[in-house]
Amino acid sequence: MTMIRTLGTALIAATFALVLAPAAMAMPASMKIIGKANPPIGHYEFCKVNPTECNTTTPDRGPGILTQERWKVLLDVNYTINTKIQPMTDMEIFGVEERWAYPTTVGDCEDYVLLKQRTLVQQGFSPADLLITVVLQPNGEGHAVLTVRTDRGDFILDNMRNKVLLWSETEYTFLKRQQSGDPARWVKLQDGRGTIAVGSTQ
């Protein structure tokens, strides 16, 4: 058991060292905001039902500092929630096309994001650095992930993978995300791969 724990700690340290290592990346480490965007209808309805989750603004003091301990927390939260919650569509759960809610045992991509966001706030992360983000998958389907702003770049927590990646290392096209400091407002993103896309996903 001690050996397994030691190996796990070594792996976290190794991956964190890679995050800290200077990289000659063609893509910027942080996303570029290019304007305002409408919130997804699912989030708008979520805010009506849960006003305290969306009415509380947080000062945006810039991206949080990514320490090795915080990196471990990101990996743990992403993995734990990915394995704890089983994927299921809103139609299967609620009998409706779209509903954002905190999951307990099952949920769709937005539900995973809501739970990860709340859990990381409880772990001491600033809400201004935990941003629900709408993306397009390579097959053209909409998807939601959690962006974590850090001084090392914008990292993505995704229910489709346990590995935490920089946004530019994913296969997604980034459309829009919550505005830092104001969870009810959304901003439009420039993906950086030559196109600007604005999503109207739910």
C-alpha positions in Angstrom: 0.0 0.0 0.0 2.9 2.4 0.9 4.5 1.6 -2.4 1.3 2.4 -4.3 0.9 5.7 -2.5 4.6 6.5 -3.2 4.2 5.8 -6.8 1.0 7.9 -7.0 2.8 10.8 -5.3 5.7 10.4 -7.7 3.4 10.4 -10.7 1.6 13.6 -9.5 5.0 15.3 -9.0 6.2 14.2 -12.4 3.1 15.5 -14.2 3.3 18.8 -12.2 6.9 19.2 -13.3 5.8 18.9 -16.9 3.2 21.6 -16.2 5.9 23.9 -14.8 8.4 23.1 -17.5 8.7 25.9 -20.1 7.1 24.8 -23.4 7.5 26.2 -26.9 3.8 26.1 -27.6 2.3 27.6 -30.7 -1.0 28.1 -28.7 -1.3 30.5 -25.8 -1.6 29.0 -22.4 -4.8 31.1 -21.7 -7.9 31.6 -23.8 -8.6 34.8 -25.5 -11.8 36.6 -24.7 -13.3 38.6 -27.6 -16.6 39.9 -26.3 -19.9 39.2 -24.5 -22.0 36.1 -25.1 -25.4 34.9 -24.1 -25.5 32.2 -21.3 -26.6 28.7 -22.4 -30.4 28.3 -21.7 -29.6 25.5 -19.3 -27.5 27.7 -17.2 -30.0 30.5 -17.3 -32.7 28.2 -16.0 -30.3 26.8 -13.4 -29.7 30.4 -12.1 -33.4 31.0 -11.8 -33.8 27.9 -9.6 -30.5 28.5 -7.8 -30.1 32.3 -7.6 -27.4 32.3 -4.9 -25.2 30.2 -7.2 -25.3 33.0 -9.8 -25.8 36.3 -8.0 -22.7 36.3 -5.9 -19.8 38.0 -7.6 -16.2 37.4 -6.7 -13.3 39.9 -7.3 -11.2 38.8 -10.2 -7.7 39.1 -8.9 -6.2 37.3 -11.8 -5.5 33.6 -12.3 -4.7 31.6 -9.2 -1.2 30.3 -8.4 -0.9 26.6 -9.4 1.1 24.8 -6.6 1.9 21.1 -6.6 -0.8 20.6 -3.8 -3.4 22.4 -5.9 -2.5 20.3 -9.0 -3.1 17.2 -6.9 -6.5 18.5 -5.8 -7.4 19.2 -9.5 -6.5 15.6 -10.4 -8.3 14.1 -7.4 -11.5 16.1 -7.9 -11.6 15.3 -11.7 -11.0 11.6 -11.2 -13.2 11.2 -8.2 -16.3 12.8 -9.7 -15.7 11.2 -13.1 -15.8 7.8 -11.4 -18.5 8.6 -8.8 -21.1 9.9 -11.3 -22.4 7.7 -14.1 -23.1 9.4 -17.5 -26.8 9.7 -18.3 -28.7 12.2 -20.5 -31.3 14.7 -19.1 -34.0 12.9 -21.1 -33.1 9.7 -19.3 -32.9 11.3 -15.9 -35.6 14.0 -16.0 -37.6 13.3 -19.1 -36.6 16.7 -20.6 -34.1 17.8 -23.2 -32.0 20.0 -21.0 -31.7 20.5 -17.2 -28.6 21.6 -15.3 -28.5 20.2 -11.8 -26.0 19.0 -9.1 -25.7 15.2 -9.6 -25.6 12.6 -6.9 -25.2 9.3 -8.8 -25.9 10.1 -12.5 -25.6 13.2 -14.7 -24.7 14.7 -18.1 -21.6 16.8 -18.9 -23.0 20.1 -17.3 -23.9 18.3 -14.1 -20.3 17.0 -13.8 -19.0 20.5 -14.3 -21.4 22.0 -11.6 -20.3 19.4 -9.1 -16.5 19.9 -9.8 -16.9 23.7 -9.6 -18.7 23.5 -6.2 -16.2 20.9 -4.9 -13.2 23.0 -5.9 -14.7 26.1 -4.2 -15.0 24.0 -1.1 -11.3 23.1 -1.5 -10.3 26.8 -1.4 -10.2 27.7 -5.1 -11.6 31.1 -6.1 -14.9 31.0 -7.9 -13.5 33.6 -10.3 -11.0 30.9 -11.5 -13.6 28.1 -12.0 -15.5 28.7 -15.2 -18.1 26.6 -16.9 -17.2 26.5 -20.6 -19.1 25.4 -23.7 -17.1 23.7 -26.5 -17.7 21.7 -29.7 -16.4 18.2 -30.0 -14.8 17.1 -33.2 -18.1 15.4 -34.2 -19.9 18.8 -34.0 -21.8 18.0 -30.8 -21.9 20.5 -27.9 -20.2 19.7 -24.6 -19.4 21.4 -21.3 -16.2 21.3 -19.4 -14.7 23.2 -16.4 -11.9 25.7 -17.1 -9.6 26.3 -14.2 -7.6 29.6 -14.6 -4.0 29.4 -13.2 -0.8 31.3 -13.6 0.3 28.3 -15.7 -2.6 28.6 -18.1 -6.2 27.5 -18.5 -6.7 23.8 -17.5 -9.7 21.7 -18.5 -11.6 19.3 -16.2 -13.6 17.0 -18.4 -15.9 14.1 -17.6 -14.7 12.3 -20.8 -11.1 12.0 -19.5 -9.4 11.7 -16.2 -6.3 13.5 -17.4 -6.2 17.3 -16.8 -5.0 19.1 -19.9 -4.3 22.7 -21.0 -7.2 23.9 -23.1 -5.0 24.1 -26.2 -4.1 20.4 -25.7 -7.7 19.2 -26.1 -9.4 18.4 -29.4 -12.3 20.8 -28.7 -13.3 24.1 -30.3 -13.9 26.6 -27.5 -17.0 28.8 -27.8 -17.8 30.6 -24.6 -17.5 30.5 -20.9 -18.6 32.2 -17.7 -17.1 35.6 -17.0 -14.5 35.6 -14.2 -16.0 37.2 -11.1 -19.6 37.2 -12.3 -21.1 33.6 -12.7 -24.3 34.8 -14.4 -22.5 36.5 -17.3 -20.7 34.8 -20.2 -18.0 35.8 -22.6 -17.2 34.8 -26.2 -13.9 33.0 -26.9 -11.5 33.0 -29.8 -10.3 29.4 -30.2 -6.9 30.4 -31.6 -6.9 27.8 -34.3 -7.8 30.2 -37.0 -11.5 30.4 -36.4 -13.9 32.3 -34.1 -17.0 30.4 -33.2 -20.0 31.5 -31.2 -22.1 28.7 -29.7 -25.8 28.7 -29.2 -25.7 25.4 -27.4 -28.1 24.8 -24.6 
